[in-house]
Amino acid sequence: MTTAETAPPPSMRLRELVFGAACAAAVRAAARLGVADALGDSPMTAEDLAAAVKTEPGPLRRLLRALSCHGVFAEQEDGTFAHTGMSRLLREDDPNSLRSISLWCTEPWTWDAWPRLDEALRSGRNVVEDLYGKEFFAYLNEDAPESADVFNRAMTTSSRQSAQDVAALLDLSGSTSVADVGGGQGHVLASLLDKYPSMQGSLLDLPRVVENALPRLREGDLADRSRIVPGDVRAAVPVRADVYIVKNILEWDDESTARTLGNIVRTGGPGARVVVIENLVDDTPSMRFSTAMDLLLLLNVGGAKHTADSLASRLTDAGLVIDAIRQVNPHLHAFDCTVHG
């Protein structure tokens, strides 16, 4: 364990930080090659792993050595490599897998955007439109469909993993309808409909996203209580509901965030319940991750992660009254609000 006595000196720590891209690239390479999937419960040699993932043994050993320095895989005394808690998270079959999220955070566009961070800091706006000549999600869907698919898989993974936590936290008894605004494939909605068998639900997201909504919502056991609504929630939220769930989407530029909240408030009307769920940059346990994502949001959409105060101010400016703020899990907080009467 690193302590004040064993921590690297500042000169070494800074050298490590400026080579952070190498670490991110190494994680990405391992994820793309499926190294974690090829490694089972028993340690394996670099040669056997290389044969399994179709690489050269020497370079793969170098990759594994680099990752082992960060606790992703572990090099044994006999030179074989074993899983660690982190490397298992790169497996597709791990219930808490972060493989898709690891790929999303290291997609090709990120390597174009990061070197322009100083430009974004000067201008206060995204750099993607200057790089690609169009708004970020238009670029993904029109010019980088593989990255768009990675994004959708990452958001699906994140939503699936937190959906049960959200459903466990929220008491929707007394409500008859719920709308999941920008809800991706509908994992949160499905969890809430499972919890409340008489509730009706609506899933709103972009057409390309809701085309891949959970089969349960489209044609399965929840289809008779589900409505799939394609569209841009920044343009309109055309669904009346008792409760609106807004999870991890209020991270765009302020204008888009204000439009989305305004659409919900106008459609829901006085007394409607709005539950906004977000990561916070002042949530100490996850700050290294959330502050990095905050900078990435500046680069791609001109957006930001919120502090508790900055999110609260945007909610109240939109006409919402915050009734409670509660922790969903170690990384998420729920702002339980009501549309002002």
LUMMAR-50926 format. One record per residue: x, y, z of N, C-alpha, C, CB in turn. Coordinates in steps of 0.05 Angstrom, whole numbers, padded with zeros to 5 digits, always signed. Glycine has a CB too. Layout:
N
XYZXYZXYZXYZ...
***
This chain:
341
+00017-00024+00000+00000+00000+00000+00018+00025+00000-00019+00000+00025+00010+00044-00016+00026+00069-00018+00020+00086+00007+00019+00085-00043+00041+00095+00020+00038+00113+00043+00055+00138+00038+00047+00099+00070+00054+00156+00056+00069+00181+00053+00099+00174+00051+00065+00200+00076+00108+00152+00064+00136+00145+00064+00144+00131+00038+00142+00126+00088+00125+00116+00026+00132+00101+00002+00122+00114-00024+00120+00073+00004+00107+00135-00023+00097+00148-00047+00120+00159-00063+00078+00171-00040+00118+00158-00090+00140+00168-00107+00145+00197-00102+00133+00163-00137+00170+00206-00105+00175+00235-00103+00160+00250-00124+00205+00241-00104+00157+00277-00121+00141+00293-00140+00152+00290-00169+00142+00322-00132+00178+00289-00172+00189+00287-00200+00181+00261-00213+00219+00290-00199+00180+00239-00198+00172+00214-00210+00142+00213-00214+00180+00191-00192+00127+00224-00196+00097+00224-00199+00089+00240-00223+00084+00235-00173+00102+00263-00227+00095+00279-00251+00102+00264-00276+00109+00306-00250+00125+00251-00277+00132+00235-00300+00111+00213-00306+00160+00221-00296+00101+00201-00285+00080+00181-00288+00055+00193-00300+00074+00168-00261+00048+00217-00290+00024+00230-00299+00025+00238-00329+00018+00255-00283+00048+00248-00337+00050+00257-00365+00051+00233-00384+00074+00274-00369+00056+00209-00374+00054+00185-00390+00027+00171-00386+00076+00166-00384+00007+00186-00376-00019+00174-00371-00032+00163-00397-00037+00195-00359-00025+00175-00419-00037+00166-00445-00027+00137-00450-00028+00184-00468-00003+00131-00442+00007+00103-00446-00009+00083-00431+00037+00102-00439-00016+00091-00406-00032+00073-00389-00060+00069-00401-00034+00084-00361-00072+00091-00410-00099+00089-00422-00098+00072-00447-00110+00117-00428-00077+00077-00463-00075+00061-00488-00070+00032-00482-00052+00072-00505-00056+00026-00461-00051-00002-00454-00077-00016-00445-00030-00004-00431-00093-00002-00429-00119-00013-00422-00136-00018-00446-00134+00006-00402-00136+00002-00464-00152-00001-00489-00143-00025-00505-00151+00025-00506-00117-00028-00508-00107-00050-00524-00115-00077-00512-00076-00049-00527-00112-00079-00486-00120-00104-00472-00149-00110-00476-00113-00102-00442-00166-00089-00475-00195-00092-00478-00201-00101-00506-00210-00067-00471-00189-00088-00526-00195-00094-00554-00185-00122-00562-00182-00074-00572-00163-00130-00550-00152-00157-00556-00166-00179-00541-00122-00158-00549-00181-00172-00520-00194-00193-00504-00176-00208-00486-00208-00212-00522-00154-00195-00476-00135-00209-00460-00148-00219-00434-00111-00191-00453-00164-00203-00421-00177-00211-00396-00195-00234-00400-00192-00187-00384-00209-00235-00423-00227-00258-00429-00211-00283-00434-00244-00251-00454-00187-00281-00445-00171-00305-00451-00158-00316-00426-00149-00298-00471-00154-00299-00406-00141-00308-00381-00162-00319-00362-00125-00284-00368-00159-00344-00354-00178-00356-00336-00170-00353-00307-00180-00386-00343-00179-00372-00291-00174-00371-00262-00145-00378-00255-00193-00389-00247-00131-00392-00273-00104-00400-00268-00085-00381-00283-00099-00429-00276-00062-00374-00272-00042-00358-00286-00034-00370-00312-00017-00353-00268-00027-00353-00331-00018-00363-00358+00007-00348-00366-00040-00358-00379+00023-00361-00383+00047-00349-00393+00039-00329-00415+00066-00370-00405+00057-00310-00420+00053-00291-00441+00050-00305-00468+00075-00270-00442+00065-00327-00471+00065-00342-00496+00037-00354-00501+00086-00364-00496+00026-00366-00480-00001-00379-00484-00022-00357-00488-00008-00396-00459-00020-00335-00473-00039-00313-00477-00037-00302-00505-00035-00291-00456-00012-00299-00515-00008-00288-00542-00021-00306-00563+00022-00284-00547-00018-00332-00559-00030-00350-00578-00061-00348-00578-00022-00379-00572-00072-00343-00554-00101-00342-00551-00112-00316-00563-00109-00343-00521-00097-00294-00562-00108-00269-00572-00094-00260-00598-00104-00247-00551-00077-00278-00609-00065-00273-00635-00047-00248-00636-00087-00270-00656-00028-00247-00617-00008-00226-00617+00020-00240-00615-00012-00206-00594+00040-00224-00617+00067-00233-00613+00073-00235-00583+00088-00215-00627+00086-00256-00573+00090-00259-00544+00106-00236-00531+00103-00285-00539+00128-00228-00544+00145-00208-00532+00130-00181-00527+00168-00203-00550+00117-00170-00548+00102-00145-00543+00080-00148-00523+00091-00135-00569+00066-00171-00523+00045-00175-00504+00055-00176-00475+00029-00201-00510+00079-00188-00471+00091-00189-00445+00096-00160-00436+00117-00205-00445+00106-00143-00454+00111-00115-00447+00085-00101-00439+00124-00100-00470+00064-00106-00453+00038-00094-00446+00029-00103-00418+00017-00101-00467+00031-00129-00413+00022-00140-00387+00039-00129-00365+00023-00170-00388+00065-00126-00370+00083-00115-00349+00075-00087-00342+00113-00117-00359+00069-00071-00363+00061-00043-00359+00035-00041-00343+00058-00028-00385+00016-00058-00350-00010-00058-00336-00007-00068-00308-00030-00074-00352+00010-00088-00304+00013-00098-00277+00024-00077-00257+00033-00122-00278+00039-00058-00267+00048-00036-00250+00025-00020-00238+00067-00018-00266+00002-00021-00252-00021-00006-00243-00042-00024-00230-00033+00009-00266-00036-00049-00226-00055-00067-00213-00074-00080-00232-00070-00053-00193-00070-00076-00259-00087-00090-00279-00071-00114-00288-00094-00070-00303-00078-00138-00279-00063-00163-00281-00040-00162-00261-00052-00167-00310-00030-00185-00255-00008-00187-00235+00013-00207-00246-00018-00197-00207+00038-00198-00246+00059-00216-00255+00069-00233-00232+00083-00200-00267+00069-00259-00235+00077-00278-00214+00108-00282-00215+00063-00305-00218+00118-00294-00193+00147-00298-00191+00158-00316-00214+00154-00311-00165+00141-00334-00224+00150-00351-00246+00147-00339-00273+00136-00378-00244+00138-00313-00274+00135-00299-00300+00108-00302-00313+00156-00309-00319+00090-00317-00301+00063-00319-00312+00047-00295-00302+00049-00346-00303+00023-00292-00314+00006-00270-00307-00021-00280-00297+00002-00251-00331-00032-00266-00276-00057-00274-00264-00076-00250-00263-00052-00285-00235-00101-00256-00258-00121-00235-00256-00118-00220-00230-00149-00247-00259-00127-00195-00230-00132-00179-00206-00161-00170-00207-00112-00155-00205-00169-00156-00186-00196-00145-00185-00201-00127-00208-00201-00131-00159-00181-00111-00216-00185-00092-00238-00185-00106-00265-00164-00071-00238-00167-00125-00269-00166-00138-00296-00192-00154-00301-00142-00157-00298-00204-00165-00280-00229-00180-00284-00251-00161-00295-00238-00193-00258-00249-00136-00288-00269-00117-00298-00267-00111-00328-00267-00091-00283-00246-00121-00340-00243-00119-00369-00255-00143-00384-00214-00116-00377-00265-00163-00369-00278-00186-00381-00307-00179-00389-00278-00210-00361-00315-00189-00412-00342-00184-00421-00363-00197-00403-00346-00195-00450-00355-00220-00391-00375-00235-00375-00376-00227-00346-00369-00264-00378-00360-00208-00337-00361-00200-00309-00386-00183-00305-00335-00184-00301-00402-00188-00284-00426-00173-00280-00422-00143-00276-00441-00184-00256-00398-00136-00267-00391-00108-00263-00371-00098-00284-00379-00103-00235-00372-00110-00308-00352-00104-00329-00351-00075-00335-00359-00120-00354-00326-00065-00338-00321-00038-00347-00307-00038-00375-00304-00023-00327-00309-00060-00389-00296-00061-00415-00306-00040-00434-00299-00089-00427-00333-00038-00437-00344-00019-00456-00337+00010-00448-00374-00023-00459-00338+00015-00422-00332+00042-00413-00303+00048-00417-00339+00045-00383-00285+00028-00414-00257+00032-00419-00252+00039-00448-00241+00008-00411-00266+00026-00466-00264+00032-00494-00275+00059-00501-00278+00010-00511-00298+00066-00490-00310+00092-00496-00292+00115-00488-00337+00094-00481-00279+00113-00465-00262+00135-00456-00236+00137-00471-00256+00131-00426-00230+00118-00489-00206+00118-00504-00211+00115-00534-00187+00095-00495-00235+00122-00543-00242+00121-00571-00224+00139-00588-00271+00127-00576-00221+00134-00614-00202+00151-00630-00207+00181-00628-00205+00143-00659-00232+00190-00627-00237+00219-00625-00224+00231-00601-00266+00225-00626-00222+00215-00579-00211+00227-00554-00181+00234-00558-00214+00207-00531-00167+00219-00575-00139+00225-00579-00135+00249-00597-00125+00201-00592-00156+00256-00613-00156+00281-00628-00162+00305-00609-00176+00280-00651-00179+00300-00590-00190+00323-00574-00172+00331-00550-00217+00316-00563-00160+00311-00536-00145+00318-00512-00123+00338-00517-00133+00293-00501-00108+00337-00539-00086+00356-00542-00096+00385-00545-00070+00349-00566-00123+00388-00550-00134+00415-00553-00148+00425-00528-00154+00415-00576-00142+00413-00505-00154+00421-00481-00149+00450-00474-00145+00404-00458-00124+00460-00480-00118+00488-00474-00136+00506-00491-00088+00494-00480-00142+00498-00516-00161+00515-00532-00188+00516-00520-00162+00503-00560-00198+00493-00510-00224+00492-00497-00225+00510-00472-00232+00464-00490-00203+00510-00457-00201+00526-00433-00202+00555-00440-00176+00519-00417-00189+00563-00462-00189+00591-00470-00217+00600-00479-00169+00596-00492-00230+00583-00495-00255+00591-00508-00279+00584-00491-00258+00577-00534-00276+00564-00473-00299+00555-00458-00319+00538-00474-00313+00578-00446-00311+00530-00497-00330+00514-00514-00316+00489-00524-00339+00531-00539-00332+00471-00536-00321+00445-00545-00302+00449-00568-00344+00426-00553-00286+00429-00573-00267+00429-00595-00276+00411-00618-00239+00422-00586-00296+00394-00613-00304+00374-00633-00315+00387-00658-00325+00356-00621-00330+00409-00655-00341+00422-00679-00319+00433-00697-00360+00444-00671-00298+00443-00685-00275+00453-00702-00260+00429-00714-00256+00470-00685-00258+00407-00699-00244+00383-00709-00259+00370-00732-00240+00363-00687-00285+00367-00729-00300+00350-00748-00322+00365-00764-00313+00328-00734-00326+00391-00757-00345+00407-00772-00374+00402-00766-00341+00402-00800-00379+00389-00743-00407+00384-00735-00409+00378-00706-00419+00361-00752-00433+00380-00695-00438+00374-00667-00431+00345-00660-00468+00380-00660-00423+00341-00635-00411+00315-00628-00428+00291-00634-00405+00315-00598-00454+00291-00627-00470+00267-00631-00476+00264-00661-00496+00268-00615-00478+00286-00675-00481+00284-00705-00456+00271-00717-00486+00312-00717-00433+00279-00707-00408+00267-00717-00408+00237-00711-00384+00280-00704-00415+00229-00686-00414+00201-00679-00433+00185-00697-00423+00197-00650-00457+00194-00700-00477+00178-00714-00473+00178-00744-00505+00188-00707-00462+00200-00755-00459+00202-00784-00432+00193-00794-00465+00231-00793-00411+00199-00778-00384+00194-00788-00368+00173-00773-00369+00220-00787-00377+00166-00749-00362+00147-00732-00381+00127-00719-00346+00161-00710-00396+00111-00736-00416+00093-00725-00405+00072-00706-00430+00079-00748-00379+00064-00710-00368+00045-00691-00364+00058-00663-00340+00035-00701-00356+00083-00663-00354+00097-00637-00382+00101-00625-00340+00124-00641-00402+00107-00642-00429+00110-00632-00438+00084-00619-00448+00118-00655-00431+00061-00631-00439+00035-00619-00425+00031-00593-00432+00012-00639-00399+00038-00591-00384+00036-00566-00397+00053-00545-00355+00044-00570-00405+00078-00552-00419+00096-00533-00444+00083-00523-00425+00123-00547-00460+00073-00541-00486+00061-00533-00481+00036-00515-00502+00052-00557-00461+00020-00521-00455-00003-00504-00446+00006-00476-00434-00021-00517-00429+00027-00476-00419+00037-00450-00442+00048-00433-00398+00059-00454-00460+00064-00446-00482+00075-00431-00501+00053-00422-00497+00096-00448-00505+00033-00438-00522+00010-00431-00510-00005-00407-00525-00009-00455-00484-00009-00408-00471-00023-00385-00474-00007-00360-00441-00027-00391-00469+00019-00361-00471+00036-00337-00500+00036-00327-00462+00065-00344-00519+00038-00345-00547+00039-00337-00556+00012-00325-00565+00046-00361-00548-00010-00338-00555-00036-00328-00544-00041-00300-00545-00059-00346-00520-00032-00295-00507-00037-00269-00519-00020-00247-00477-00031-00271-00530+00004-00254-00541+00021-00234-00571+00020-00232-00533+00050-00239-00584+00006-00251-00614+00006-00252-00626-00005-00227-00623-00010-00276-00615-00027-00217-00626-00039-00193-00623-00021-00168-00613-00066-00187-00600-00006-00168-00596+00013-00146-00617+00035-00146-00568+00024-00147-00622+00045-00171-00642+00066-00173-00670+00056-00165-00643+00076-00202-00677+00033-00175-00703+00022-00168-00706+00016-00138-00708-00004-00183-00685+00007-00126-00686+00002-00097-00689+00028-00081-00660-00013-00088-00677+00049-00090-00678+00075-00076-00705+00088-00077-00657+00093-00086-00717+00088-00101-00741+00104-00106-00766+00091-00096-00743+00111-00135-00782+00106-00082-00809+00098-00074-00829+00112-00092-00815+00104-00044-00840+00098-00112-00859+00109-00130-00887+00100-00125-00851+00102-00159-00892+00089-00101-00919+00080-00094-00937+00105-00094-00919+00066-00066-00961+00102-00105-00979+00124-00108-00977+00137-00136-00974+00145-00087-00957+00131-00151-00954+00141-00178-00963+00119-00198-00925+00150-00185-00975+00128-00220-00985+00109-00240-00969+00108-00265-01014+00115-00247-00951+00128-00269-00936+00129-00294-00908+00141-00289-00951+00145-00316-00889+00131-00305-00861+00141-00303-00850+00144-00331-00844+00122-00285-00834+00165-00335-00820+00169-00360-00790+00170-00355-00830+00196-00374-00775+00154-00371-00746+00154-00369-00736+00171-00392-00735+00124-00370-00727+00196-00385-00719+00216-00404-00690+00212-00412-00725+00244-00393-00685+00207-00438-00657+00201-00446-00648+00175-00434-00638+00223-00438-00666+00155-00432-00662+00131-00417-00647+00108-00431-00687+00121-00408-00636+00114-00455-00620+00093-00468-00638+00069-00476-00598+00083-00451-00629+00046-00469-00644+00021-00477-00666+00015-00457-00625-00002-00479-00667+00029-00435-00690+00026-00417-00686+00008-00393-00712+00016-00431-00661+00005-00384-00656-00012-00361-00668-00002-00335-00626-00016-00357-00666+00025-00331-00678+00036-00307-00708+00034-00308-00670+00066-00304-00720+00039-00331-00749+00037-00334-00758+00008-00329-00757+00046-00362-00744-00011-00340-00752-00039-00336-00751-00046-00306-00734-00058-00352-00730-00037-00292-00728-00043-00264-00751-00031-00248-00701-00033-00253-00759-00007-00256-00781+00006-00242-00808-00008-00248-00783+00036-00249-00812-00016-00273-00836-00031-00280-00837-00058-00266-00839-00034-00310-00815-00071-00263-00814-00096-00248-00822-00091-00219-00786-00108-00249-00813-00069-00207-00819-00064-00179-00848-00056-00175-00801-00041-00169-00860-00043-00195-00888-00033-00193-00904-00045-00216-00889-00002-00193-00916-00069-00212-00930-00084-00233-00954-00070-00246-00939-00110-00223-00965-00049-00233-00988-00036-00246-00980-00009-00259-01009-00030-00224-00954-00002-00259-00945+00023-00269-00942+00023-00299-00919+00032-00256-00948+00045-00313-00943+00049-00341-00917+00064-00344-00967+00063-00355-00901+00058-00366-00876+00072-00369-00871+00080-00398-00854+00054-00360-00855+00102-00401-00847+00112-00427-00817+00115-00428-00861+00139-00434-00805+00107-00450-00776+00110-00455-00772+00130-00477-00763+00083-00461-00757+00152-00471-00751+00172-00491-00722+00174-00496-00762+00200-00481-00714+00172-00522-00686+00176-00529-00685+00179-00559-00668+00153-00519-00661+00184-00570-00657+00187-00598-00666+00162-00613-00628+00193-00604-00676+00165-00638-00686+00142-00653-00667+00119-00655-00694+00151-00681-00641+00125-00660-00621+00104-00663-00617+00089-00637-00595+00116-00672-00623+00102-00614-00620+00089-00588-00644+00071-00582-00616+00111-00567-00668+00083-00584-00691+00067-00576-00698+00045-00596-00715+00085-00574-00686+00045-00620-00688+00022-00638-00678-00003-00624-00673+00027-00664-00658+00001-00606-00646-00021-00592-00655-00023-00563-00616-00019-00593-00679-00013-00557-00690-00015-00530-00693-00045-00523-00718-00001-00529-00692-00050-00497-00694-00077-00487-00718-00092-00500-00697-00077-00456-00714-00116-00509-00736-00131-00521-00760-00133-00502-00727-00159-00528-00755-00134-00476-00777-00136-00456-00796-00112-00459-00766-00137-00427-00785-00089-00466-00801-00065-00468-00815-00063-00495-00784-00040-00464-00802-00075-00516-00813-00072-00543-00834-00094-00549-00791-00074-00563-00828-00119-00541-00846-00140-00549-00848-00162-00528-00836-00152-00575-00835-00158-00505-00835-00179-00484-00856-00174-00463-00808-00180-00472-00849-00183-00439-00869-00183-00417-00876-00155-00407-00858-00199-00394-00860-00134-00414-00867-00107-00405-00878-00090-00428-00842-00094-00394-00882-00101-00451-00890-00086-00475-00917-00073-00471-00889-00103-00499-00935-00087-00458-00962-00076-00455-00964-00052-00436-00981-00098-00446-00942-00048-00421-00941-00025-00402-00920-00005-00410-00936-00035-00374-00908-00008-00434-00886+00009-00443-00893+00023-00468-00861-00008-00446-00884+00048-00470-00886+00064-00494-00858+00073-00502-00906+00088-00491-00850+00068-00527-00824+00076-00536-00827+00101-00553-00811+00053-00553-00813+00123-00545-00817+00149-00558-00790+00158-00569-00828+00169-00537-00786+00157-00595-00761+00167-00607-00762+00198-00609-00756+00155-00635-00739+00210-00604-00737+00239-00607-00714+00250-00590-00764+00252-00598-00709+00276-00594-00688+00290-00580-00701+00304-00556-00673+00310-00599-00694+00296-00532-00706+00308-00508-00699+00337-00505-00699+00292-00483-00678+00346-00519-00671+00375-00518-00691+00391-00534-00643+00379-00528-00705+00378-00553-00725+00392-00569-00753+00390-00557-00725+00380-00598-00760+00367-00546-00787+00363-00535-00787+00338-00517-00808+00361-00557-00805+00338-00497-00810+00315-00480-00840+00310-00482-00800+00319-00450-00849+00296-00503-00878+00294-00509-00892+00272-00494-00882+00290-00539-00887+00270-00468-00900+00248-00452-00908+00259-00425-00880+00224-00449-00933+00257-00419-00943+00264-00392-00938+00240-00374-00973+00272-00393-00928+00245-00350-00923+00224-00330-00924+00236-00302-00896+00210-00336-00929+00218-00283-00928+00227-00255-00899+00232-00246-00941+00206-00237-00881+00215-00257-00853+00217-00248-00835+00217-00273-00846+00194-00229-00815+00234-00273-00795+00235-00295-00768+00228-00283-00794+00263-00309-00754+00208-00295-00728+00201-00287-00708+00213-00307-00725+00170-00285-00688+00227-00297-00668+00240-00315-00641+00232-00304-00672+00272-00315-00628+00212-00317-00604+00201-00307-00580+00205-00325-00608+00171-00301-00560+00219-00315-00534+00222-00329-00537+00234-00357-00520+00196-00331-00555+00254-00360-00556+00267-00386-00554+00297-00383-00582+00260-00400-00555+00308-00359-00554+00338-00356-00524+00347-00354-00569+00347-00331-00509+00338-00374-00480+00344-00374-00472+00358-00399-00464+00318-00371-00492+00366-00415-00486+00381-00440-00479+00410-00433-00509+00380-00460-00479+00427-00453-00476+00455-00449-00501+00465-00434-00473+00470-00476-00498+00488-00421-00520+00498-00403-00546+00502-00419-00511+00524-00391-00544+00511-00444-00568+00516-00459-00584+00490-00464-00562+00529-00486-00570+00468-00471-00583+00443-00475-00595+00432-00449-00563+00422-00487-00580+00435-00427-00591+00426-00401-00616+00442-00394-00569+00430-00379-00615+00468-00398-00638+00485-00391-00662+00477-00409-00632+00515-00395-00657+00472-00435-00679+00465-00453-00692+00439-00444-00669+00462-00482-00676+00419-00438-00686+00393-00429-00703+00395-00404-00663+00373-00425-00692+00409-00384-00708+00413-00359-00733+00429-00365-00691+00426-00338-00731+00449-00381-00755+00465-00388-00776+00449-00402-00747+00488-00406-00768+00431-00420-00787+00413-00433-00802+00395-00413-00773+00396-00455-00787+00385-00394-00799+00367-00374-00818+00383-00357-00778+00354-00356-00810+00406-00348-00827+00422-00330-00853+00430-00345-00812+00448-00321-00851+00439-00370-00875+00447-00385-00894+00424-00389-00867+00460-00412-00883+00401-00397-00900+00378-00402-00911+00366-00376-00885+00356-00418-00895+00363-00356-00903+00351-00331-00923+00368-00316-00880+00345-00314-00919+00394-00316-00937+00412-00302-00933+00412-00272-00966+00405-00309-00946+00431-00259-00943+00433-00230-00949+00407-00215-00962+00455-00220-00931+00401-00196-00934+00377-00180-00921+00352-00190-00963+00372-00176-00912+00353-00216-00899+00329-00227-00873+00324-00212-00893+00332-00258-00866+00299-00208-00841+00292-00194-00819+00288-00215-00845+00267-00176-00796+00299-00210-00773+00297-00228-00749+00288-00211-00767+00324-00243-00738+00264-00218-00715+00253-00203-00691+00255-00222-00720+00224-00194-00671+00272-00214-00647+00276-00230-00624+00261-00217-00641+00306-00234-00611+00243-00232-00590+00226-00221-00564+00232-00236-00598+00196-00223-00543+00239-00221-00518+00247-00233-00494+00239-00216-00517+00277-00238-00470+00237-00230-00445+00237-00216-00438+00266-00208-00422+00225-00234-00424+00270-00186-00417+00297-00177-00387+00299-00175-00431+00303-00150-00376+00322-00184-00347+00325-00182-00338+00332-00154-00338+00347-00201-00356+00338-00136-00348+00342-00108-00354+00318-00091-00361+00367-00097-00358+00294-00104-00362+00269-00090-00334+00256-00086-00382+00250-00105-00322+00259-00063-00294+00253-00059-00285+00225-00069-00287+00256-00031-00300+00204-00063-00290+00177-00071-00286+00174-00101-00309+00156-00062-00301+00188-00118-00299+00184-00147-00287+00208-00161-00326+00177-00158-00273+00226-00147-00265+00252-00159-00245+00249-00181-00255+00270-00138-00226+00230-00179-00206+00227-00201-00220+00220-00227-00185+00206-00193-00240+00202-00225-00254+00195-00249-00273+00217-00258-00270+00169-00245-00289+00228-00240-00309+00247-00248-00297+00273-00258-00328+00253-00224-00275+00282-00246-00262+00307-00256-00250+00303-00284-00241+00316-00236-00240+00278-00289-00230+00272-00316-00252+00272-00336-00215+00245-00316-00275+00260-00329-00298+00260-00347-00308+00289-00351-00320+00242-00336-00306+00305-00330-00314+00333-00332-00299+00347-00354-00310+00347-00305-00272+00343-00355-00256+00355-00376-00263+00344-00404-00226+00351-00370-00268+00318-00405-00276+00306-00431-00302+00317-00441-00278+00275-00428-00320+00322-00423-00346+00334-00431-00342+00363-00442-00366+00335-00407-00323+00377-00431-00317+00404-00442-00308+00401-00471-00295+00418-00425-00291+00380-00476-00280+00377-00503-00301+00368-00523-00258+00356-00502-00319+00350-00516-00337+00339-00536-00363+00354-00540-00342+00310-00530-00376+00362-00518-00401+00376-00521-00402+00403-00508-00423+00359-00510-00379+00412-00497-00379+00437-00483-00395+00436-00456-00391+00459-00500-00397+00411-00446-00412+00407-00422-00395+00404-00397-00429+00382-00425-00408+00395-00375-00393+00393-00350-00408+00373-00332-00391+00420-00337-00392+00360-00315-00403+00347-00292-00409+00369-00271-00382+00326-00280-00427+00362-00253-00436+00383-00235-00426+00378-00206-00466+00383-00234-00423+00400-00192-00422+00399-00163-00451+00397-00153-00407+00423-00150-00454+00391-00127-00481+00390-00116-00495+00418-00119-00481+00382-00086-00479+00439-00114-00490+00466-00116-00497+00474-00145-00471+00486-00104-00479+00467-00164-00484+00476-00191-00509+00461-00203-00460+00471-00209-00512+00436-00196-00536+00422-00206-00561+00432-00193-00533+00391-00201-00559+00437-00167-00583+00448-00152-00591+00475-00164-00576+00451-00122-00572+00492-00171-00580+00518-00182-00593+00515-00209-00555+00536-00185-00585+00496-00226-00597+00492-00252-00626+00481-00249-00580+00474-00269-00629+00464-00229-00656+00452-00224-00675+00474-00215-00654+00429-00204-00666+00490-00196-00684+00511-00186-00690+00532-00207-00672+00524-00160-00670+00539-00223-00674+00558-00245-00695+00548-00264-00647+00563-00259-00697+00522-00267-00716+00510-00286-00745+00509-00275-00708+00482-00294-00748+00516-00249-00774+00516-00237-00780+00491-00220-00795+00518-00258-00758+00478-00211-00761+00454-00195-00755+00461-00166-00743+00431-00205-00770+00448-00148-00764+00450-00119-00751+00424-00111-00791+00454-00103-00727+00426-00099-00712+00402-00091-00722+00393-00063-00681+00408-00090-00734+00369-00063-00745+00359-00038-00725+00343-00022-00769+00341-00044-00706+00329-00035-00686+00313-00021-00663+00307-00040-00699+00286-00011-00639+00303-00029-00616+00294-00044-00606+00269-00030-00593+00316-00045-00605+00247-00044-00597+00221-00032-00576+00207-00049-00621+00203-00027-00560+00191-00036-00540+00175-00050-00552+00150-00061-00516+00168-00032-00548+00145-00087-00559+00121-00100-00540+00097-00096-00563+00126-00130-00514+00103-00100-00492+00083-00096-00467+00099-00092-00490+00063-00121-00443+00087-00091-00419+00103-00085-00413+00124-00106-00396+00085-00083-00426+00123-00130-00419+00142-00151-00441+00160-00159-00409+00127-00175-00465+00156-00151-00488+00171-00161-00505+00183-00138-00506+00153-00178-00516+00207-00143-00534+00220-00125-00560+00226-00139-00522+00246-00113-00582+00224-00125-00609+00230-00135-00619+00255-00123-00628+00206-00130-00627+00274-00140-00640+00299-00132-00670+00295-00137-00629+00324-00148-00685+00292-00116-00714+00286-00118-00729+00313-00117-00724+00267-00095-00742+00320-00139-00753+00346-00143-00783+00345-00150-00738+00362-00164-00796+00368-00147-00824+00372-00155-00826+00397-00172-00843+00374-00130-00842+00396-00193-00846+00420-00210-00862+00440-00193-00862+00413-00236-00851+00464-00191-00864+00485-00175-00892+00491-00184-00847+00511-00176-00910+00493-00164-00939+00497-00171-00945+00526-00178-00955+00489-00147
***
